[in-house]
Amino acid sequence: MTRNNNSTGAAMAAILAAGIGCAAMGIMTIISEATHALGGALAWIDGVGPLSGKTGVAIIVWLVAWVVLHGMVGRRNVALRPALTWSYVLIAIGFLGTFPPVFLLFE
């Protein structure tokens, strides 16, 4: 017996969570530059420095977002276009936040 699973919720959850994780990385980079105390606290691994904490927080945010969104809409049939649009915006925020001319403005 084959199972017909036409739900798009799982894909929407994964796509939107990826955008949220990217935005978290950009935001953490800016906050780390703006607040040197936080930058020091994000140095989870000595050889890597604050980058280890920034990526660690971004991965945690991505994973939590994915689990929560999948729990909310994982088995539903939802429109993917709004999720793609929001994901593009969030990825752009993440890119801008990790772009040196942008995050160095907050140094």
C-alpha positions in Angstrom: 0.0 0.0 0.0 1.4 3.4 -1.0 0.9 6.5 1.0 0.0 9.6 -0.8 1.5 12.5 1.1 0.8 15.7 -0.7 1.4 18.0 2.3 3.8 20.9 1.8 4.1 21.9 5.4 7.3 19.9 6.1 9.0 21.6 3.1 7.7 25.0 4.3 9.0 24.4 7.8 12.5 23.5 6.5 12.7 26.4 4.1 11.5 29.0 6.6 13.7 27.6 9.4 16.7 27.9 7.1 16.0 31.5 6.6 15.5 32.1 10.3 18.9 30.4 11.0 20.6 32.6 8.4 19.1 35.7 9.9 20.1 34.6 13.4 23.7 34.3 12.2 23.7 37.8 10.7 22.1 39.3 13.8 24.5 37.5 16.2 27.4 38.8 14.1 26.2 42.4 14.4 25.4 42.1 18.1 28.8 40.5 18.7 30.5 43.4 17.1 28.4 46.0 18.9 28.8 44.4 22.4 32.3 43.2 23.0 31.3 41.5 26.2 28.9 39.3 24.3 31.7 38.7 21.7 33.9 37.4 24.5 31.1 35.2 25.8 30.6 33.7 22.4 34.2 32.4 22.3 33.1 28.8 23.0 36.2 27.3 21.5 39.5 29.2 22.1 41.1 28.5 18.7 38.0 29.7 16.9 36.9 32.6 19.0 33.5 34.3 18.9 32.7 32.6 15.5 32.1 29.3 17.4 29.4 30.9 19.5 27.8 32.8 16.7 27.4 29.7 14.6 26.4 27.7 17.6 23.6 30.1 18.5 22.5 30.2 14.8 22.4 26.4 14.6 20.3 26.2 17.8 17.9 28.9 16.5 17.6 27.1 13.2 16.9 23.7 14.8 14.4 25.1 17.3 12.6 27.0 14.5 12.5 23.8 12.3 11.1 21.6 15.1 8.5 24.2 16.1 7.4 25.0 12.5 7.3 21.3 11.6 5.2 20.6 14.6 2.8 23.4 13.6 2.4 22.7 9.9 4.3 19.6 9.1 1.4 17.5 7.9 -0.7 20.3 6.4 -0.9 21.5 2.8 0.3 25.1 2.9 1.3 27.7 0.3 5.1 27.6 -0.3 5.4 31.0 -2.0 5.1 33.1 1.2 7.6 30.9 3.0 10.0 31.2 0.0 9.6 35.0 0.0 10.2 35.3 3.8 13.1 32.9 3.5 14.7 35.1 0.8 14.3 38.2 3.0 15.7 36.4 6.1 18.7 35.0 4.1 19.4 38.6 2.8 19.4 39.8 6.4 21.8 37.1 7.3 24.1 37.9 4.4 24.1 41.6 5.2 24.7 40.9 8.9 27.8 38.9 8.0 29.1 41.3 5.4 32.2 43.1 6.8 31.2 46.6 5.7 27.9 46.2 7.5 28.9 44.5 10.8 32.0 46.8 11.1 29.7 49.8 11.3 28.7 48.5 14.7 32.2 48.0 16.0 
